[in-house]
Amino acid sequence: MNLIEGMLEDFRQARVVFLTTYNKEGKESTRQMTNFNENPYDIVWFPTDRNTRKVKDIQENPKVLLTFPSSKENEFYEIEGTASLADQATVSARWRWWYLYWHPAQRNRFWFPPDRYTENRAILRISPTFARTVKR
């Protein structure tokens, strides 16, 4: 993927990014995603539930777009990529960590039986293919 000056630092600062998915007819759907990823040039992961519009869209059309702000005024970044669902072993390994990261106060209150809490969970795996800076 092409390197863009400043994008790595701005991505690390962006705790919320916008994920756009497309259904089989190409209709867009955009939503906010909490960003705990560090590198926009590597695989980007997002936890979610299986029964969501974004999962259905990705199963129909793997094309996605990530959008987040630039530190420069009147600019933002777009990253095109392809998305898939992580395999069940990855979901089992990563989901608990994300849940406790989002809800650290729950660490001592809940016990997660192995794999049981992952039944309806999914993790989006986005492979970036192209990036650009967009000026307003």
C-alpha positions in Angstrom: 0.0 0.0 0.0 1.2 3.5 -0.7 2.7 5.5 2.2 1.3 8.9 3.0 3.1 11.4 5.2 1.5 11.9 8.6 -1.1 9.1 8.2 0.4 6.7 10.6 0.5 9.2 13.4 -3.0 10.5 12.7 -4.4 6.9 12.6 -2.9 6.2 16.0 -4.6 9.3 17.4 -8.0 8.5 15.8 -9.9 6.6 18.5 -13.0 6.6 16.3 -12.9 5.9 12.5 -15.7 5.6 10.0 -16.2 2.2 8.3 -18.2 2.2 5.1 -19.4 -1.1 3.8 -21.3 -1.8 0.5 -24.1 -4.3 0.0 -24.3 -6.5 -3.1 -26.1 -3.7 -5.0 -23.3 -1.2 -4.0 -25.4 0.8 -1.5 -23.2 2.4 1.1 -23.6 2.1 4.9 -21.3 4.1 7.2 -20.8 3.8 10.9 -18.4 4.8 13.7 -16.0 2.1 14.9 -13.8 2.3 18.0 -10.2 2.1 16.8 -7.6 0.2 18.9 -5.4 -0.4 15.9 -2.0 1.1 15.6 -1.0 0.7 12.0 -3.2 1.6 9.0 -0.7 -0.2 6.7 -1.3 -3.6 8.3 -4.4 -5.7 9.0 -7.0 -3.7 10.8 -9.3 -5.5 13.3 -12.7 -4.5 14.7 -14.8 -6.6 17.1 -18.5 -6.8 16.3 -21.6 -9.1 16.6 -22.4 -11.5 13.8 -25.9 -10.2 13.4 -25.1 -6.8 12.1 -25.6 -4.9 8.8 -21.8 -4.5 8.4 -21.2 -8.3 8.6 -24.0 -9.0 6.1 -22.6 -6.3 3.8 -19.1 -7.8 4.0 -20.3 -11.3 3.3 -22.0 -9.9 0.2 -19.3 -7.5 -0.9 -15.8 -7.4 0.8 -15.0 -3.9 -0.4 -14.7 -1.4 2.5 -13.6 2.2 3.2 -12.0 3.5 6.4 -12.2 7.3 6.9 -10.5 9.3 9.7 -9.3 12.9 10.2 -6.0 14.3 9.4 -4.1 16.7 11.8 -4.1 19.2 8.9 -7.1 21.5 8.7 -9.7 20.6 6.0 -8.1 17.2 5.3 -9.0 13.6 6.0 -7.7 10.1 5.0 -9.5 7.3 3.2 -8.2 3.8 3.1 -9.7 1.3 0.7 -9.5 -2.3 1.6 -11.1 -5.7 1.6 -12.7 -7.2 4.6 -13.4 -10.7 5.8 -14.5 -12.3 9.1 -11.7 -13.7 11.2 -11.8 -17.4 11.9 -13.3 -18.7 15.1 -9.8 -19.4 16.7 -9.0 -15.7 16.2 -12.3 -14.6 17.7 -11.8 -16.8 20.7 -8.3 -15.5 21.2 -9.0 -11.8 20.8 -12.6 -11.1 21.8 -12.2 -11.4 25.6 -9.3 -8.9 25.5 -11.4 -6.4 23.6 -14.4 -6.8 25.9 -12.2 -6.2 29.0 -10.5 -3.3 27.4 -13.9 -1.6 26.8 -15.2 -2.6 30.2 -12.2 -2.8 32.6 -14.4 -2.5 35.7 -16.0 -5.8 34.7 -12.7 -7.7 34.9 -13.4 -9.2 38.4 -17.2 -9.5 38.0 -17.5 -11.8 35.0 -16.1 -15.2 34.1 -16.1 -16.2 30.5 -16.4 -19.9 29.8 -14.0 -20.9 27.0 -15.5 -20.2 23.6 -19.0 -19.8 24.9 -18.9 -16.0 24.9 -17.8 -16.0 21.2 -20.9 -17.7 19.8 -22.4 -14.5 18.3 -19.2 -12.6 18.1 -17.2 -11.7 15.0 -14.0 -9.9 14.3 -13.7 -7.9 11.1 -10.3 -8.4 9.4 -9.6 -5.5 7.0 -6.6 -5.7 4.5 -5.8 -2.2 3.3 -5.1 -1.8 -0.4 -4.9 1.9 -1.2 -4.8 5.2 0.8 -5.4 8.8 -0.1 -5.7 12.2 1.5 -8.9 14.0 0.7 -9.2 17.8 1.0 -12.5 19.4 1.7 
